[in-house]
Amino acid sequence: MIHTKNLVSFFLETRSHTESLCKPLEIEDYVVQPVIDVSPPKWHLGHTTWFFEEFILKPYKPGYKLFHEDFAFVFNSYYETVGKRVVRSDRGNLSRPGVTKVYDYRHYVTNEMKEFISSEAINEQILSLLEIGIHHEKQHQELLLTDIKYILGNNPILPVYNDKFLENPVQNEAQQWIPVHEGIYEIGHASSDFCYDNELGRHKVYLHDYEISNKLVTNQEFLAFIEDGGYSKFDLWHAEGWDWVQQQKITQPMYWHNIDGNWQQYTLAGLRELEMESPLSHISYFEAFAYAQWKGYRLPTEFEWEAAQHHFSWGDRWEWTESAYLPYPGYEKPPGAIGEYNGKFMVNQKVLRGGSVATPVNHTRPTYRNFFQTNLRWQFTGIRLAR
């Protein structure tokens, strides 16, 4: 648990950073929702505010007055315990409340929170909720960036979000295979620092001998897969993945464009020539699996990844693993609405490890378990091979 004084600073820095991510946007960008998986920036601003209002101010601050009685309905995401909400696919239809009103809401709640958490009225339970709320907002900062990229990347003129944003770092080191010997390894969060409930409890796993790459798969390496007809070779794909490729007519990673025979990639800095030595991004689990099959290797399990992670650098891409998103031994959902945060999603999803160029500072750790459905690729997802 962070000291109360530091937690106040952490809270205010987090609230400020969310708003700074929106500064490059035009007012029209705030309400666009091209697909169900992408939420409008305005909704993220409101939802992260509602979280603090709903779980801290309403139940714990004496005499707290709601900013607006309808905002709980508008900005709840998936918390069945706390009432009805706008259907996810309808978030883009929320022309009202307007952007100015949502910012007023943010500033109102931020000030109410600052006053409350600086007082002597808070206890360990409230501090724990505050810490969860801060990290919840940091999760939404990453979602905000990737949603903005999808919104602008599907705009016909492919506008620039921020020409200083570096999303394609070059991996300069030579590719090597890191050997890991068979044995018993401990997995899961062990310190008193913050973690989510899905990182608990710490437990032992037995791993056989394996090797894991020190580097992520690059754009150039994946281009070889494309040029060899990887998207048309059904034997490389799971049946469900092959159906996805056929039905969605997938022929390349998201944001790749072949223009007059030259490969380019839409980035948050605009349309750029494809950086061949940069790590691949925006691919689904289906594509990651097919590529590994094509190379004659495989994806690591999340346990293999965690046991080896101190031997390589990570954090540029969320890395697909071969592990289903399941509870650890002894896992217990917290009571009430907070128990809906992770546990109810432990089905039909794959675990990703690491972090990405969009992940906020102080929001990655070796035990962090991200998770997505196998067809999704709007996040900065990539591949690390094992054998």
Secondary structure, DSSP 8 states (H G I E B T S, - for coil): ---HHHHHHHHHHHHHHHHHHTTT--GGGGG--SSTT---HHHHHHHHHHHHIIIIIHHHSTT---S-TTHHHHH--S-GGG-----GGGGGG---S-HHHHHHHHHHHHHHHHHHHTSS---HHHHHHHHHHHHHHHHHHHHHHHHHHHHHHTSTT---S-TT--------S---EEEE-SEEEEES--SSS---GGG-S-EEEEE-SEEEESS--BHHHHHHHHHTTGGG-GGGS-HHHHHHHHHHT--S-TTEEEETTEEEEEETTEEEE--TTSB--S--HHHHHHHHHHHT-B---HHHHHHHGGGS---SSEEEEEEE----TT----SSGGGGSSGGG-SS-EEEEE--TTS-TT---TT--EEE-TT--SS-EE---B-
